[in-house]
Amino acid sequence: MIKLLSRYISVGIINTALHWAGFGMMVFIMKNDQAVSNVVALLIAVTFFIFR
């Protein structure tokens, strides 16, 4: 049970970090719109979550 919970938490933390990193890169480096950046970052995080 603890192993499953720790995996769930670690995947959540990594997903959040990927989302924020993708969002930050899209907004601040590539100068994209906030909404577009959020959608792309969400797709990156969801793709990681599916193929973890």
BELKA-V169181 format. One record per run of one state. SS is the DSSP state (alpha for helix, beta for strand, coil for the rest). FROM is the first residue (numbers start at 1). TO is the last residue. Records with the same first field share a line. If there is no record, write none. Layout:
SS = FROM-TO ; FROM-TO
This chain:
coil = 1-1 ; 30-33 ; 51-52
alpha = 2-29 ; 34-50
